[in-house]
Amino acid sequence: MRQQINLFARANQNSGHIEARYAVCLTGEVGPVLTEFAAFVRQEGRISINCKPTDCEQFLTTGQYWNAHELAEVAAQHSGRTKEEELEEHLADYYIKRRGFDETFANGECFRYGALNTGGMGAVYYGGSYGGYCVVLQGDFPETRGEVAYVKYDSLDNYVDAAGRVDVARLGPNLAADSHKCRLAAIKHEAEIATHPRDAWPSLLCAGTYMEAVFLQPPVRTAIDRVRMDAHYMADTEHMLKTALTTGLAGDEAKRLSTYRKIQLLLREHHIVLEGV
């Protein structure tokens, strides 16, 4: 078996490289604004996790967030199938890439994935987001700052090929430890920052692409700061709720509405804010 890489140590080793790239960025015309932007990210940056409605409900109900490997393990105990079969079904088209990434790094099966978030919907791509709900964790999460790494772009889409091979040479320079996440964010958005007013900064990190967060500490319900939904999706769901009171719903719409109501009640019970963005 090939020797596994310590992802967090690799991110920490890249700090000098990021410092040098950031210093070059500051010599340009947008240098002063980039300094402000980096300070903003350092102050406001949180890890967020995008969830399907049923996964969000499970997180709020059990108080624990399970990664794909843990979900597959639990499912296998009830289905009679193997964990690997459950994992392949759960990850679908991402199975080979996720398997390749997790096997490349030490403790990869314990990894949890999220996004660096300063106000948007988290892990987004052009045209949508991964899951209907965005769970934003508190600013002091994770407690062990040495066990989180930030990636400039989505790891699977940008640094893993179709056969599951990780391009470590390309990934390495685009990793940041927690201490340098704000500088990596500034480097990534250098070309855009001049055209984005400060009131647009909260959503800039999650606009079209996002910075991925990879971490080990299992999130628990008490670590949740708030939950976000796309404002249009939220309004549509609220409209469905009103419609259901008079005409009723069936099939997928009924399931969606039922899960939404359960999430609403759980959030209220645990005093967690639900907001549309």
CYANA upper distance limits for C-alpha pairs under 8 A (distance plus 0.5 A):
  3 GLN  CA    104 THR  CA      8.42
  4 GLN  CA    103 GLU  CA      7.78
  4 GLN  CA    104 THR  CA      5.83
  4 GLN  CA    105 PHE  CA      5.30
  4 GLN  CA    106 ALA  CA      5.63
  5 ILE  CA     10 ARG  CA      8.31
  5 ILE  CA    104 THR  CA      6.86
  5 ILE  CA    105 PHE  CA      5.06
  5 ILE  CA    106 ALA  CA      6.10
  6 ASN  CA     10 ARG  CA      6.74
  6 ASN  CA    105 PHE  CA      6.28
  6 ASN  CA    106 ALA  CA      5.86
  7 LEU  CA     11 ALA  CA      6.75
  7 LEU  CA    105 PHE  CA      6.57
  7 LEU  CA    106 ALA  CA      7.73
  7 LEU  CA    149 ALA  CA      7.72
  8 PHE  CA     12 ASN  CA      6.75
  8 PHE  CA    146 GLY  CA      7.20
  8 PHE  CA    147 GLU  CA      6.42
  8 PHE  CA    148 VAL  CA      6.82
  8 PHE  CA    149 ALA  CA      6.19
  8 PHE  CA    177 ALA  CA      7.47
  9 ALA  CA     13 GLN  CA      6.64
 10 ARG  CA     14 ASN  CA      6.91
 10 ARG  CA    172 GLY  CA      7.32
 10 ARG  CA    175 LEU  CA      8.07
 11 ALA  CA     15 SER  CA      7.46
 11 ALA  CA    149 ALA  CA      6.56
 11 ALA  CA    150 TYR  CA      8.26
 11 ALA  CA    172 GLY  CA      7.63
 11 ALA  CA    175 LEU  CA      5.43
 11 ALA  CA    176 ALA  CA      5.33
 11 ALA  CA    177 ALA  CA      5.55
 12 ASN  CA    176 ALA  CA      7.09
 12 ASN  CA    177 ALA  CA      5.59
 14 ASN  CA     18 ILE  CA      6.85
 14 ASN  CA    172 GLY  CA      7.63
 14 ASN  CA    173 PRO  CA      6.79
 14 ASN  CA    175 LEU  CA      7.19
 14 ASN  CA    176 ALA  CA      7.09
 14 ASN  CA    177 ALA  CA      8.45
 15 SER  CA     19 GLU  CA      6.66
 15 SER  CA    176 ALA  CA      7.06
 15 SER  CA    177 ALA  CA      7.55
 15 SER  CA    180 HIS  CA      7.09
 16 GLY  CA     20 ALA  CA      6.80
 17 HIS  CA     21 ARG  CA      6.85
 17 HIS  CA    173 PRO  CA      7.74
 18 ILE  CA     22 TYR  CA      6.45
 18 ILE  CA    173 PRO  CA      8.28
 18 ILE  CA    176 ALA  CA      8.11
 18 ILE  CA    180 HIS  CA      7.92
 18 ILE  CA    183 ARG  CA      7.53
 18 ILE  CA    184 LEU  CA      7.18
 19 GLU  CA     23 ALA  CA      6.59
 19 GLU  CA    183 ARG  CA      7.96
 20 ALA  CA     24 VAL  CA      6.98
 21 ARG  CA     25 CYS  CA      6.93
 21 ARG  CA    187 ILE  CA      7.78
 22 TYR  CA     26 LEU  CA      6.86
 22 TYR  CA    183 ARG  CA      6.73
 22 TYR  CA    184 LEU  CA      8.13
 22 TYR  CA    186 ALA  CA      7.98
 22 TYR  CA    187 ILE  CA      6.59
 23 ALA  CA     27 THR  CA      7.33
 24 VAL  CA     28 GLY  CA      7.95
 25 CYS  CA     30 VAL  CA      8.40
 25 CYS  CA     31 GLY  CA      6.79
 25 CYS  CA     34 LEU  CA      8.49
 25 CYS  CA    187 ILE  CA      7.38
 25 CYS  CA    190 GLU  CA      7.67
 26 LEU  CA     30 VAL  CA      7.50
 26 LEU  CA     31 GLY  CA      4.34
 26 LEU  CA     32 PRO  CA      7.48
 26 LEU  CA     34 LEU  CA      7.44
 26 LEU  CA     35 THR  CA      7.94
 27 THR  CA     31 GLY  CA      6.30
 30 VAL  CA     34 LEU  CA      6.53
 30 VAL  CA    190 GLU  CA      8.00
 30 VAL  CA    193 ILE  CA      8.05
 30 VAL  CA    194 ALA  CA      7.01
 31 GLY  CA     35 THR  CA      6.78
 32 PRO  CA     36 GLU  CA      7.07
 33 VAL  CA     37 PHE  CA      6.65
 33 VAL  CA    193 ILE  CA      7.98
 33 VAL  CA    194 ALA  CA      8.11
 34 LEU  CA     38 ALA  CA      6.53
 34 LEU  CA    186 ALA  CA      6.47
 34 LEU  CA    190 GLU  CA      7.46
 34 LEU  CA    193 ILE  CA      7.71
 35 THR  CA     39 ALA  CA      6.81
 35 THR  CA    186 ALA  CA      8.46
 36 GLU  CA     40 PHE  CA      6.66
 37 PHE  CA     41 VAL  CA      6.77
 37 PHE  CA    186 ALA  CA      7.15
 37 PHE  CA    201 TRP  CA      8.24
 38 ALA  CA     42 ARG  CA      6.66
 38 ALA  CA    182 CYS  CA      5.34
 38 ALA  CA    183 ARG  CA      6.36
 38 ALA  CA    185 ALA  CA      7.58
 38 ALA  CA    186 ALA  CA      6.20
 39 ALA  CA     43 GLN  CA      6.66
 39 ALA  CA    182 CYS  CA      7.61
 40 PHE  CA     44 GLU  CA      6.42
 40 PHE  CA     45 GLY  CA      8.26
 41 VAL  CA     45 GLY  CA      5.43
 41 VAL  CA    118 THR  CA      7.26
 41 VAL  CA    182 CYS  CA      5.82
 41 VAL  CA    185 ALA  CA      8.13
 42 ARG  CA    181 LYS  CA      8.10
 42 ARG  CA    182 CYS  CA      5.91
 44 GLU  CA    117 ASN  CA      8.49
 44 GLU  CA    118 THR  CA      6.02
 44 GLU  CA    139 GLY  CA      8.20
 45 GLY  CA    116 LEU  CA      6.65
 45 GLY  CA    117 ASN  CA      5.99
 45 GLY  CA    118 THR  CA      5.44
 45 GLY  CA    139 GLY  CA      7.65
 46 ARG  CA    116 LEU  CA      6.25
 46 ARG  CA    117 ASN  CA      5.62
 46 ARG  CA    118 THR  CA      6.84
 46 ARG  CA    136 VAL  CA      7.28
 46 ARG  CA    137 LEU  CA      6.75
 46 ARG  CA    138 GLN  CA      7.02
 46 ARG  CA    139 GLY  CA      5.89
 46 ARG  CA    141 PHE  CA      8.32
 47 ILE  CA    114 GLY  CA      6.65
 47 ILE  CA    115 ALA  CA      6.00
 47 ILE  CA    116 LEU  CA      5.47
 47 ILE  CA    117 ASN  CA      6.31
 47 ILE  CA    136 VAL  CA      6.69
 47 ILE  CA    137 LEU  CA      6.15
 47 ILE  CA    138 GLN  CA      8.18
 47 ILE  CA    139 GLY  CA      8.26
 47 ILE  CA    141 PHE  CA      8.01
 47 ILE  CA    213 ALA  CA      7.33
 48 SER  CA    114 GLY  CA      5.84
 48 SER  CA    115 ALA  CA      5.78
 48 SER  CA    116 LEU  CA      7.03
 48 SER  CA    117 ASN  CA      6.57
 48 SER  CA    122 GLY  CA      6.38
 48 SER  CA    123 ALA  CA      8.43
 48 SER  CA    134 CYS  CA      6.87
 48 SER  CA    135 VAL  CA      5.86
 48 SER  CA    136 VAL  CA      4.70
 48 SER  CA    137 LEU  CA      6.24
 49 ILE  CA    113 TYR  CA      7.51
 49 ILE  CA    114 GLY  CA      5.04
 49 ILE  CA    115 ALA  CA      7.02
 49 ILE  CA    122 GLY  CA      7.34
 49 ILE  CA    123 ALA  CA      7.88
 49 ILE  CA    134 CYS  CA      6.13
 49 ILE  CA    135 VAL  CA      5.60
 49 ILE  CA    136 VAL  CA      7.01
 49 ILE  CA    137 LEU  CA      8.48
 50 ASN  CA    114 GLY  CA      7.45
 50 ASN  CA    121 MET  CA      8.31
 50 ASN  CA    122 GLY  CA      7.01
 50 ASN  CA    123 ALA  CA      6.80
 50 ASN  CA    129 SER  CA      8.23
 50 ASN  CA    130 TYR  CA      6.24
 50 ASN  CA    131 GLY  CA      5.84
 50 ASN  CA    132 GLY  CA      7.70
 50 ASN  CA    133 TYR  CA      6.17
 50 ASN  CA    134 CYS  CA      4.90
 50 ASN  CA    135 VAL  CA      6.68
 51 CYS  CA     55 ASP  CA      6.13
 51 CYS  CA     56 CYS  CA      5.97
 51 CYS  CA    130 TYR  CA      7.49
 51 CYS  CA    131 GLY  CA      5.15
 51 CYS  CA    132 GLY  CA      6.80
 51 CYS  CA    133 TYR  CA      5.68
 51 CYS  CA    134 CYS  CA      6.67
 51 CYS  CA    135 VAL  CA      7.79
 52 LYS  CA     56 CYS  CA      6.69
 52 LYS  CA    130 TYR  CA      8.15
 52 LYS  CA    131 GLY  CA      4.78
 52 LYS  CA    132 GLY  CA      5.98
 52 LYS  CA    133 TYR  CA      6.81
 53 PRO  CA     57 GLU  CA      6.72
 53 PRO  CA    131 GLY  CA      7.68
 53 PRO  CA    132 GLY  CA      6.68
 53 PRO  CA    133 TYR  CA      6.95
 53 PRO  CA    256 ARG  CA      8.30
 53 PRO  CA    259 THR  CA      7.11
 53 PRO  CA    260 TYR  CA      7.84
 54 THR  CA     58 GLN  CA      6.66
 54 THR  CA    259 THR  CA      7.34
 55 ASP  CA     59 PHE  CA      6.66
 56 CYS  CA     60 LEU  CA      6.76
 56 CYS  CA    133 TYR  CA      7.44
 56 CYS  CA    135 VAL  CA      8.34
 56 CYS  CA    263 ILE  CA      7.95
 57 GLU  CA     61 THR  CA      6.47
 57 GLU  CA    259 THR  CA      7.62
 57 GLU  CA    262 LYS  CA      7.61
 57 GLU  CA    263 ILE  CA      6.12
 57 GLU  CA    266 LEU  CA      8.45
 58 GLN  CA     62 THR  CA      6.41
 58 GLN  CA     63 GLY  CA      8.29
 58 GLN  CA     64 GLN  CA      8.35
 58 GLN  CA     65 TYR  CA      8.24
 59 PHE  CA     63 GLY  CA      5.85
 59 PHE  CA     64 GLN  CA      5.72
 59 PHE  CA     65 TYR  CA      5.58
 59 PHE  CA     66 TRP  CA      8.30
 59 PHE  CA    220 VAL  CA      8.29
 59 PHE  CA    221 ARG  CA      7.41
 60 LEU  CA     64 GLN  CA      7.90
 60 LEU  CA    221 ARG  CA      6.68
 60 LEU  CA    263 ILE  CA      7.98
 60 LEU  CA    266 LEU  CA      6.89
 60 LEU  CA    267 LEU  CA      7.96
 61 THR  CA    266 LEU  CA      7.63
 63 GLY  CA    220 VAL  CA      5.82
 63 GLY  CA    221 ARG  CA      4.99
 63 GLY  CA    222 THR  CA      8.09
 64 GLN  CA    218 PRO  CA      7.87
 64 GLN  CA    219 PRO  CA      6.82
 64 GLN  CA    220 VAL  CA      5.15
 64 GLN  CA    221 ARG  CA      6.70
 65 TYR  CA    218 PRO  CA      7.06
 65 TYR  CA    219 PRO  CA      6.18
 65 TYR  CA    220 VAL  CA      6.76
 65 TYR  CA    221 ARG  CA      8.45
 66 TRP  CA     70 GLU  CA      6.00
 66 TRP  CA     71 LEU  CA      6.40
 66 TRP  CA    218 PRO  CA      7.99
 67 ASN  CA     71 LEU  CA      6.68
 67 ASN  CA    110 CYS  CA      7.98
 67 ASN  CA    111 PHE  CA      7.89
 67 ASN  CA    112 ARG  CA      6.39
 68 ALA  CA     72 ALA  CA      6.63
 68 ALA  CA     87 LEU  CA      7.21
 68 ALA  CA     90 HIS  CA      7.79
 68 ALA  CA     91 LEU  CA      8.00
 69 HIS  CA     73 GLU  CA      6.72
 69 HIS  CA     83 LYS  CA      8.35
 69 HIS  CA     87 LEU  CA      6.98
 69 HIS  CA    109 GLU  CA      6.86
 69 HIS  CA    110 CYS  CA      8.21
 70 GLU  CA     74 VAL  CA      6.80
 71 LEU  CA     75 ALA  CA      6.61
 71 LEU  CA     87 LEU  CA      8.34
 72 ALA  CA     76 ALA  CA      6.51
 72 ALA  CA     83 LYS  CA      5.74
 72 ALA  CA     84 GLU  CA      7.77
 72 ALA  CA     86 GLU  CA      5.51
 72 ALA  CA     87 LEU  CA      5.51
 72 ALA  CA     90 HIS  CA      7.90
 73 GLU  CA     77 GLN  CA      7.05
 73 GLU  CA     83 LYS  CA      5.67
 73 GLU  CA     86 GLU  CA      8.22
 74 VAL  CA     78 HIS  CA      7.53
 75 ALA  CA     79 SER  CA      6.55
 75 ALA  CA     83 LYS  CA      7.97
 75 ALA  CA     86 GLU  CA      7.20
 76 ALA  CA     80 GLY  CA      6.27
 76 ALA  CA     81 ARG  CA      5.76
 76 ALA  CA     82 THR  CA      6.04
 76 ALA  CA     83 LYS  CA      5.70
 76 ALA  CA     86 GLU  CA      6.88
 77 GLN  CA     81 ARG  CA      8.31
 81 ARG  CA     85 GLU  CA      6.91
 81 ARG  CA     86 GLU  CA      7.41
 82 THR  CA     86 GLU  CA      6.93
 83 LYS  CA     87 LEU  CA      6.53
 84 GLU  CA     88 GLU  CA      6.60
 85 GLU  CA     89 GLU  CA      6.84
 86 GLU  CA     90 HIS  CA      6.60
 87 LEU  CA     91 LEU  CA      6.55
 87 LEU  CA     95 TYR  CA      7.90
 88 GLU  CA     92 ALA  CA      6.19
 88 GLU  CA     95 TYR  CA      5.93
 91 LEU  CA     95 TYR  CA      5.33
 91 LEU  CA     98 ARG  CA      8.37
 94 TYR  CA     98 ARG  CA      6.33
 94 TYR  CA    156 LEU  CA      8.47
 95 TYR  CA     99 ARG  CA      6.42
 96 ILE  CA    100 GLY  CA      6.59
 96 ILE  CA    162 ALA  CA      7.75
 96 ILE  CA    163 ALA  CA      7.08
 96 ILE  CA    164 GLY  CA      5.84
 97 LYS  CA    101 PHE  CA      6.66
 97 LYS  CA    156 LEU  CA      6.67
 97 LYS  CA    160 VAL  CA      6.70
 97 LYS  CA    161 ASP  CA      7.50
 97 LYS  CA    162 ALA  CA      7.01
 97 LYS  CA    163 ALA  CA      7.37
 97 LYS  CA    164 GLY  CA      4.74
 97 LYS  CA    165 ARG  CA      7.96
 98 ARG  CA    102 ASP  CA      6.56
 98 ARG  CA    156 LEU  CA      7.44
 98 ARG  CA    164 GLY  CA      7.71
 99 ARG  CA    103 GLU  CA      6.56
 99 ARG  CA    164 GLY  CA      7.38
100 GLY  CA    104 THR  CA      6.75
100 GLY  CA    160 VAL  CA      8.23
100 GLY  CA    163 ALA  CA      8.32
100 GLY  CA    164 GLY  CA      4.78
100 GLY  CA    165 ARG  CA      6.41
100 GLY  CA    166 VAL  CA      7.38
101 PHE  CA    105 PHE  CA      7.41
101 PHE  CA    108 GLY  CA      7.91
101 PHE  CA    156 LEU  CA      8.10
101 PHE  CA    160 VAL  CA      7.64
101 PHE  CA    164 GLY  CA      7.28
101 PHE  CA    165 ARG  CA      7.87
101 PHE  CA    166 VAL  CA      6.67
102 ASP  CA    106 ALA  CA      8.37
102 ASP  CA    107 ASN  CA      8.12
102 ASP  CA    108 GLY  CA      4.53
102 ASP  CA    109 GLU  CA      6.20
102 ASP  CA    111 PHE  CA      7.99
103 GLU  CA    108 GLY  CA      6.42
103 GLU  CA    109 GLU  CA      7.97
104 THR  CA    108 GLY  CA      7.75
104 THR  CA    166 VAL  CA      7.77
107 ASN  CA    111 PHE  CA      7.31
110 CYS  CA    216 LEU  CA      6.60
111 PHE  CA    214 VAL  CA      6.85
111 PHE  CA    215 PHE  CA      6.18
111 PHE  CA    216 LEU  CA      5.69
112 ARG  CA    214 VAL  CA      6.24
112 ARG  CA    215 PHE  CA      5.84
112 ARG  CA    216 LEU  CA      6.52
112 ARG  CA    217 GLN  CA      8.34
112 ARG  CA    218 PRO  CA      8.02
113 TYR  CA    212 GLU  CA      7.52
113 TYR  CA    213 ALA  CA      6.18
113 TYR  CA    214 VAL  CA      5.33
113 TYR  CA    215 PHE  CA      7.08
114 GLY  CA    122 GLY  CA      7.97
114 GLY  CA    123 ALA  CA      7.26
114 GLY  CA    212 GLU  CA      6.31
114 GLY  CA    213 ALA  CA      5.37
114 GLY  CA    214 VAL  CA      7.02
115 ALA  CA    122 GLY  CA      5.88
115 ALA  CA    123 ALA  CA      5.96
115 ALA  CA    210 TYR  CA      7.04
115 ALA  CA    211 MET  CA      6.11
115 ALA  CA    212 GLU  CA      4.97
115 ALA  CA    213 ALA  CA      5.42
116 LEU  CA    122 GLY  CA      7.48
116 LEU  CA    150 TYR  CA      8.19
116 LEU  CA    205 LEU  CA      7.75
116 LEU  CA    210 TYR  CA      7.75
116 LEU  CA    211 MET  CA      6.07
116 LEU  CA    212 GLU  CA      6.76
116 LEU  CA    213 ALA  CA      6.60
117 ASN  CA    121 MET  CA      8.18
117 ASN  CA    122 GLY  CA      6.17
117 ASN  CA    136 VAL  CA      8.23
117 ASN  CA    202 PRO  CA      8.41
117 ASN  CA    205 LEU  CA      7.02
117 ASN  CA    206 CYS  CA      7.35
118 THR  CA    201 TRP  CA      8.32
118 THR  CA    202 PRO  CA      5.32
118 THR  CA    203 SER  CA      7.04
118 THR  CA    205 LEU  CA      7.37
119 GLY  CA    202 PRO  CA      5.01
119 GLY  CA    203 SER  CA      5.75
120 GLY  CA    202 PRO  CA      7.00
120 GLY  CA    203 SER  CA      5.03
120 GLY  CA    204 LEU  CA      8.15
120 GLY  CA    205 LEU  CA      7.93
120 GLY  CA    206 CYS  CA      6.05
120 GLY  CA    207 ALA  CA      8.17
120 GLY  CA    277 VAL  CA      7.18
121 MET  CA    129 SER  CA      7.64
121 MET  CA    133 TYR  CA      8.46
121 MET  CA    134 CYS  CA      6.30
121 MET  CA    203 SER  CA      8.41
121 MET  CA    206 CYS  CA      6.91
121 MET  CA    228 ARG  CA      7.23
121 MET  CA    229 MET  CA      7.66
121 MET  CA    230 ASP  CA      7.50
121 MET  CA    277 VAL  CA      7.67
122 GLY  CA    129 SER  CA      8.07
122 GLY  CA    134 CYS  CA      6.80
122 GLY  CA    206 CYS  CA      6.05
122 GLY  CA    210 TYR  CA      7.57
123 ALA  CA    129 SER  CA      6.49
123 ALA  CA    130 TYR  CA      6.49
123 ALA  CA    206 CYS  CA      7.15
123 ALA  CA    209 THR  CA      8.05
123 ALA  CA    210 TYR  CA      6.34
123 ALA  CA    211 MET  CA      8.35
123 ALA  CA    212 GLU  CA      7.92
124 VAL  CA    128 GLY  CA      6.45
124 VAL  CA    129 SER  CA      4.62
124 VAL  CA    130 TYR  CA      6.66
124 VAL  CA    206 CYS  CA      6.57
124 VAL  CA    207 ALA  CA      7.40
124 VAL  CA    208 GLY  CA      6.59
124 VAL  CA    209 THR  CA      6.36
124 VAL  CA    210 TYR  CA      6.75
125 TYR  CA    129 SER  CA      6.41
125 TYR  CA    130 TYR  CA      8.40
125 TYR  CA    207 ALA  CA      8.15
125 TYR  CA    208 GLY  CA      5.39
125 TYR  CA    209 THR  CA      5.78
125 TYR  CA    210 TYR  CA      8.07
126 TYR  CA    207 ALA  CA      8.39
126 TYR  CA    208 GLY  CA      5.10
126 TYR  CA    209 THR  CA      7.53
127 GLY  CA    208 GLY  CA      8.08
132 GLY  CA    229 MET  CA      6.86
132 GLY  CA    230 ASP  CA      7.81
133 TYR  CA    227 VAL  CA      7.32
133 TYR  CA    228 ARG  CA      6.37
133 TYR  CA    229 MET  CA      5.62
133 TYR  CA    230 ASP  CA      8.24
134 CYS  CA    227 VAL  CA      6.10
134 CYS  CA    228 ARG  CA      5.43
134 CYS  CA    229 MET  CA      6.79
135 VAL  CA    224 ILE  CA      7.32
135 VAL  CA    225 ASP  CA      8.31
135 VAL  CA    226 ARG  CA      6.77
135 VAL  CA    227 VAL  CA      5.02
135 VAL  CA    228 ARG  CA      6.91
136 VAL  CA    224 ILE  CA      6.48
136 VAL  CA    225 ASP  CA      6.11
136 VAL  CA    226 ARG  CA      5.84
136 VAL  CA    227 VAL  CA      6.34
136 VAL  CA    228 ARG  CA      8.01
137 LEU  CA    141 PHE  CA      7.07
137 LEU  CA    223 ALA  CA      6.11
137 LEU  CA    224 ILE  CA      4.91
137 LEU  CA    225 ASP  CA      5.51
137 LEU  CA    226 ARG  CA      7.57
138 GLN  CA    223 ALA  CA      6.17
138 GLN  CA    224 ILE  CA      6.28
138 GLN  CA    225 ASP  CA      5.33
141 PHE  CA    223 ALA  CA      7.56
142 PRO  CA    147 GLU  CA      8.41
142 PRO  CA    148 VAL  CA      8.06
142 PRO  CA    215 PHE  CA      8.30
142 PRO  CA    217 GLN  CA      6.78
143 GLU  CA    217 GLN  CA      8.32
144 THR  CA    148 VAL  CA      8.25
144 THR  CA    217 GLN  CA      8.17
145 ARG  CA    178 ASP  CA      6.71
146 GLY  CA    177 ALA  CA      7.80
146 GLY  CA    178 ASP  CA      7.77
147 GLU  CA    215 PHE  CA      6.22
147 GLU  CA    216 LEU  CA      6.52
147 GLU  CA    217 GLN  CA      8.15
148 VAL  CA    177 ALA  CA      7.16
148 VAL  CA    178 ASP  CA      6.94
148 VAL  CA    213 ALA  CA      7.35
148 VAL  CA    214 VAL  CA      6.07
148 VAL  CA    215 PHE  CA      4.76
148 VAL  CA    216 LEU  CA      7.36
149 ALA  CA    175 LEU  CA      7.10
149 ALA  CA    176 ALA  CA      6.22
149 ALA  CA    177 ALA  CA      5.54
149 ALA  CA    178 ASP  CA      6.89
149 ALA  CA    213 ALA  CA      6.34
149 ALA  CA    214 VAL  CA      5.75
149 ALA  CA    215 PHE  CA      6.98
150 TYR  CA    175 LEU  CA      6.11
150 TYR  CA    176 ALA  CA      5.53
150 TYR  CA    177 ALA  CA      6.86
150 TYR  CA    178 ASP  CA      7.66
150 TYR  CA    181 LYS  CA      6.86
150 TYR  CA    211 MET  CA      7.02
150 TYR  CA    212 GLU  CA      6.03
150 TYR  CA    213 ALA  CA      5.10
150 TYR  CA    214 VAL  CA      6.79
151 VAL  CA    155 SER  CA      7.29
151 VAL  CA    171 LEU  CA      8.30
151 VAL  CA    174 ASN  CA      6.34
151 VAL  CA    175 LEU  CA      5.32
151 VAL  CA    176 ALA  CA      7.04
151 VAL  CA    211 MET  CA      6.07
151 VAL  CA    212 GLU  CA      5.46
151 VAL  CA    213 ALA  CA      6.93
151 VAL  CA    214 VAL  CA      8.35
152 LYS  CA    174 ASN  CA      5.88
152 LYS  CA    175 LEU  CA      7.07
152 LYS  CA    184 LEU  CA      7.45
152 LYS  CA    185 ALA  CA      7.95
152 LYS  CA    188 LYS  CA      7.51
152 LYS  CA    210 TYR  CA      7.97
152 LYS  CA    211 MET  CA      5.44
152 LYS  CA    212 GLU  CA      7.17
153 TYR  CA    158 ASN  CA      7.19
153 TYR  CA    209 THR  CA      7.36
153 TYR  CA    210 TYR  CA      6.44
153 TYR  CA    211 MET  CA      5.61
153 TYR  CA    212 GLU  CA      6.63
154 ASP  CA    158 ASN  CA      6.61
154 ASP  CA    209 THR  CA      8.16
154 ASP  CA    210 TYR  CA      7.26
154 ASP  CA    211 MET  CA      7.12
154 ASP  CA    212 GLU  CA      6.13
155 SER  CA    159 TYR  CA      5.88
155 SER  CA    160 VAL  CA      7.36
155 SER  CA    171 LEU  CA      8.46
155 SER  CA    212 GLU  CA      7.64
156 LEU  CA    160 VAL  CA      5.60
156 LEU  CA    161 ASP  CA      8.30
159 TYR  CA    166 VAL  CA      6.27
159 TYR  CA    167 ASP  CA      5.82
159 TYR  CA    168 VAL  CA      7.96
159 TYR  CA    170 ARG  CA      7.29
159 TYR  CA    171 LEU  CA      6.50
160 VAL  CA    164 GLY  CA      6.26
160 VAL  CA    165 ARG  CA      5.94
160 VAL  CA    166 VAL  CA      4.92
160 VAL  CA    167 ASP  CA      6.58
161 ASP  CA    165 ARG  CA      5.94
161 ASP  CA    166 VAL  CA      7.17
161 ASP  CA    167 ASP  CA      8.33
167 ASP  CA    171 LEU  CA      6.67
168 VAL  CA    172 GLY  CA      6.24
169 ALA  CA    173 PRO  CA      8.02
170 ARG  CA    174 ASN  CA      7.70
171 LEU  CA    175 LEU  CA      7.08
174 ASN  CA    184 LEU  CA      8.31
176 ALA  CA    180 HIS  CA      6.02
176 ALA  CA    181 LYS  CA      6.01
176 ALA  CA    184 LEU  CA      7.13
177 ALA  CA    181 LYS  CA      6.74
180 HIS  CA    184 LEU  CA      6.83
181 LYS  CA    185 ALA  CA      6.67
182 CYS  CA    186 ALA  CA      6.75
183 ARG  CA    187 ILE  CA      6.68
184 LEU  CA    188 LYS  CA      6.64
185 ALA  CA    189 HIS  CA      6.76
185 ALA  CA    205 LEU  CA      8.09
185 ALA  CA    211 MET  CA      8.11
186 ALA  CA    190 GLU  CA      6.25
189 HIS  CA    193 ILE  CA      6.41
190 GLU  CA    194 ALA  CA      8.38
192 GLU  CA    196 HIS  CA      7.13
193 ILE  CA    197 PRO  CA      8.34
196 HIS  CA    200 ALA  CA      6.47
196 HIS  CA    201 TRP  CA      7.41
197 PRO  CA    201 TRP  CA      7.45
200 ALA  CA    204 LEU  CA      6.91
201 TRP  CA    205 LEU  CA      7.99
203 SER  CA    207 ALA  CA      6.74
205 LEU  CA    209 THR  CA      7.87
205 LEU  CA    210 TYR  CA      6.21
205 LEU  CA    211 MET  CA      7.52
206 CYS  CA    210 TYR  CA      5.36
206 CYS  CA    211 MET  CA      8.22
219 PRO  CA    223 ALA  CA      6.88
220 VAL  CA    224 ILE  CA      7.84
224 ILE  CA    272 ILE  CA      7.95
225 ASP  CA    272 ILE  CA      7.31
225 ASP  CA    273 VAL  CA      8.12
226 ARG  CA    272 ILE  CA      6.05
226 ARG  CA    273 VAL  CA      5.44
226 ARG  CA    274 LEU  CA      6.66
226 ARG  CA    275 GLU  CA      8.16
227 VAL  CA    272 ILE  CA      7.77
227 VAL  CA    273 VAL  CA      6.71
227 VAL  CA    274 LEU  CA      5.42
227 VAL  CA    275 GLU  CA      6.94
228 ARG  CA    274 LEU  CA      6.19
228 ARG  CA    275 GLU  CA      5.40
228 ARG  CA    276 GLY  CA      6.13
228 ARG  CA    277 VAL  CA      7.23
229 MET  CA    233 TYR  CA      7.46
229 MET  CA    234 MET  CA      6.60
229 MET  CA    274 LEU  CA      7.99
229 MET  CA    275 GLU  CA      6.81
229 MET  CA    276 GLY  CA      5.40
229 MET  CA    277 VAL  CA      6.86
230 ASP  CA    234 MET  CA      6.54
230 ASP  CA    276 GLY  CA      5.95
230 ASP  CA    277 VAL  CA      5.79
231 ALA  CA    235 ALA  CA      6.61
231 ALA  CA    275 GLU  CA      8.41
231 ALA  CA    276 GLY  CA      4.70
231 ALA  CA    277 VAL  CA      5.42
232 HIS  CA    236 ASP  CA      6.59
232 HIS  CA    276 GLY  CA      8.44
233 TYR  CA    237 THR  CA      6.65
234 MET  CA    238 GLU  CA      6.68
234 MET  CA    276 GLY  CA      7.02
235 ALA  CA    239 HIS  CA      6.67
236 ASP  CA    240 MET  CA      6.77
237 THR  CA    241 LEU  CA      6.71
237 THR  CA    257 LEU  CA      7.41
237 THR  CA    260 TYR  CA      8.41
238 GLU  CA    242 LYS  CA      6.96
239 HIS  CA    243 THR  CA      6.71
240 MET  CA    244 ALA  CA      6.52
240 MET  CA    257 LEU  CA      7.85
241 LEU  CA    245 LEU  CA      7.20
241 LEU  CA    257 LEU  CA      7.22
242 LYS  CA    246 THR  CA      7.77
243 THR  CA    247 THR  CA      6.45
243 THR  CA    248 GLY  CA      7.23
243 THR  CA    249 LEU  CA      8.50
244 ALA  CA    248 GLY  CA      4.48
244 ALA  CA    249 LEU  CA      6.08
249 LEU  CA    253 GLU  CA      6.78
249 LEU  CA    254 ALA  CA      5.73
250 ALA  CA    254 ALA  CA      5.36
250 ALA  CA    255 LYS  CA      8.32
251 GLY  CA    255 LYS  CA      7.00
252 ASP  CA    256 ARG  CA      6.59
253 GLU  CA    257 LEU  CA      6.62
254 ALA  CA    258 SER  CA      6.52
255 LYS  CA    259 THR  CA      6.68
256 ARG  CA    260 TYR  CA      6.68
257 LEU  CA    261 ARG  CA      6.69
258 SER  CA    262 LYS  CA      6.78
259 THR  CA    263 ILE  CA      6.65
260 TYR  CA    264 GLN  CA      6.63
261 ARG  CA    265 LEU  CA      6.75
262 LYS  CA    266 LEU  CA      6.66
263 ILE  CA    267 LEU  CA      6.53
264 GLN  CA    268 ARG  CA      6.70
264 GLN  CA    274 LEU  CA      8.29
265 LEU  CA    269 GLU  CA      6.55
266 LEU  CA    270 HIS  CA      6.73
267 LEU  CA    271 HIS  CA      6.35
267 LEU  CA    272 ILE  CA      5.39
267 LEU  CA    273 VAL  CA      7.29
267 LEU  CA    274 LEU  CA      7.78
268 ARG  CA    272 ILE  CA      6.73
268 ARG  CA    273 VAL  CA      8.21
